[in-house]
Amino acid sequence: MHAVSYIRVSTQRQGRSGLGLEAQREAIAQFAERYGYQFGDEFVEVETGKGADALSRRPQLAAALAAAKKAKGPVIVAKLDRLSRDVAFVAGLMAQRIPFIVAELGPEVDPFMLHIYAAVAQKERELISARTKAALRAAAARGVKLGGIREHGRLEKEAAMARAEGLRAILEELEGLSLAAIAAELNERQVPTKNGKPWSAMTVLRVQRRLAASV
C-alpha cells in the first residue's frame, strides 16, 4: 500500500537539530513496517510559531495532500497534533477526502474519531493556558508583580512557582522522557515560556526542580 508521510516541527532550531523530527520519522517508519505501507514521498514542515494552521501557511502539507491524491493513498503522521490541535482545521483537512492515518492511534481510527481526538487535544491546550493564568492571578493577588519591573527575591520566586504550577499536569504526563525530549514536546505543543524563547533541557529542569521543592 502506498502512502506519503508528513512530519512537522515548530521552530527553525528544531528543524536544524532534528529534535522531534527524528522521533516522528521513526514512529512513522515502525508503523509502516507493521502495517505494510510503502512511502513514495516524505514532506517535512518547519514552522516558526503560532498561527500556522492555515493550509496556505503549510506548503509541505498542501504538497503532501497533492501527492497522496496522486498516489491514491493516505497521509501518515506520527501524532495528531502534527496536523493540528485545532478542531476546525482538522475538519477542513477531512473535507479534502484524502485519508489521514495517525501512527500512534492505529489504522482503524475513522475521520469522526479524529475529530474527537482533535477536540480533546484542543481542550488540553486551553486547560494548560487556563491553569497558568489562574496560577498567575493567584500570585498577583498575593502581591507578586508579574512582568514590567524586574522581580527580586521572594516575589520573583513566587512568580516562577506560579508559572511552574500551570505546567504541572503536562510535565506529569511527560514523566519518564529525557529533559531534551520534554523540551522538544513542549515546543511542539507550542507551550509558551516566560520569555517567549524555545524550551531547552535546562528550562525544563528548572521547572521540575521548582515543582519538586513545592511537594
N, C-alpha and C positions, 0 to 999 in steps of 0.2 A: 504494500500500500504506500502510495506516495504522499508526502506531506512537506510543509515548509515550517521552519522553526523561527520564532520571534523572541528576541532577547532584549530587555530594556534595563538600562541603568540610569540613575537620576542626575549624575553630575559628570562633568568632564574628567574630574580626578578619578572617579571610579572607572570610567571608560578606559583611561590610560593604564590604571593599575590592575584592572581585572577584578577588583572587589565586586562581588555579586555576579559578575558576568560569567566567570568560570563555573560557579555553583549552579547557575541556571543551565548552562550548556551541558553540564554533567547530568543534571536531573532529566533533561530532555533526552539525552543520549540513552540513559538507562531505561527510560520509558519506551523509547523507540525499539530498543533491543528486545524488551519484554513483550511488546505487542506487535512486533513485525512491521514497523514503519520504516520507510526509506526516505531520506531527505534529499531534495534536489537543490534547495536554497536555504541559506540562513540569513536572517535580517537582524541587525543589531542597531538599536536606537540609543543614543546618548543624549539625555536631556539636561538642562541646566537649572531647573527649578520647578516651582508650582505652575499651574495654569497651562499644562501641556496636554490636556485631554482632548482638545480639538484635533480631529483627524488631519486637518491641514497643517498642524504643527508636529505631526508624526509621519514624516515622509517614508520612513522604513516600514511602518505598519501599513501604510497605504500600498507600498510595494509588495509587502507580504500578502495582502489580500488579493492583489492582482495575480501574483504568482500562484497562489492556492487555487484561484478560479481557473487559471490556465491548466494547472496540473490535475484539477478536479479532485483535490484532496483537502484536508484540514490544515489550519494553522495551529501549531502546538506551542504552548508556552509552559514555563515551569510552574508558575503560580498565577492565580487570577489577578493579583494586583500588578502584574507585569503588563496586563492590558489596561486596567484602571480599577480604582476603588469607587468610581462614580457610577451609580446605577444607570443614569440616563445615557452615559457614554457607552456602557456595556450593551444597553438595549439597542443603541444605534448600530453597534457592530453586529449584533444578532440579526438586525434588519437587512444586512448585506447578504444574507442567506449563504454565507460561507461558514462551514463548521469550525468551531474552536474547540480544542481539547486542552484541558489543564492537567499537566502531568501529575501534580500532587493529588488531584481529585479522582483521577482514573478516566477511562474511556467511555464509561456508561452515563456520565452526567449530561443531562439534556439541557437545552437552552433555558428552560424555565428554572432549573436548579441553579444555573449560572447567575441568573438574576437574583435569586435568593442569597447566594453566597456573596454577590457584589453588595447587596443591601446590608448584609451583616458586616462586611468589611468597611463600608462607608460609615455605619453606625459606630464601629470601633474607633475610627479616626475622630469622629465627633465626640465620643466619650473621653478620649485622651485629651482633646482640646478643652473639654468642659472641666475635667479633673484638674488640669493645670491652672485654668482660670480661677477655679474655686479655691485652690491652694494659695494662689497669689492674692486673691481678695482677702482670705483669712489672714495672711501675713500683713497685708496693708492695714487691716483692722487693728492689728497689734502694734501699729506704728512703724512697720517696715516701709522704707522708701524704695519704690521699685522704679528703676531707670532714672535718667537725668543725672542728678548729683551722685558722685561716687559713694558707694556704700562702704561702711567701715565696721570692723569688729562684729558685735552681736547682730546688728541689723543685716549686715552682708551675709552672715551665716544663715539667718532665718530666711532670707530671700532665696538663697541657694537651696535650702531644705524644702521650701515650698515648691520650687520647680522640680526637685527630685521626687517629691511625693506624687506629683502629677504623672510621673513616669513609672511609678512602682509596678503597676499592673502589667505594663508591656514588658518591663525587664524581667518580671517573674515568668512571663510567657516564654522569653528567650533564654531562660536559665539553662546552662549547660553548654551554650555556644562560647566560642572564644571571644575575647574583647573585640578583636578586629571584625569578627563575623557579626557581633551585635551592632557595632558601629555601622557596618555596611547595611544591615537590615533597617536600622533607624533612618539612615539616609534614603534607602529605597522607599520607605513608607512616608518620607518627607516630614518626619517628626522634627520640629524646629529646635535649635539650640538657643541659648541665651543671646549669643552674638550673631546668630544667623549663619555661622560658618558650618561646614560639614562636621558630622560626628567623627571622632577618632577613638582609637582604643583608650587613650588617656582620658578623654572626656567621659567615656563610659565608666571607666574605673573610678573617677571622682564621684560620679553619681552613685555608683554601687557602694562606695565607702560611706557616703552620707546616709544612705538608707540603712546600711548595716549598723551604723552608730546610733540610729534612732530606735532600733528594736529593743 
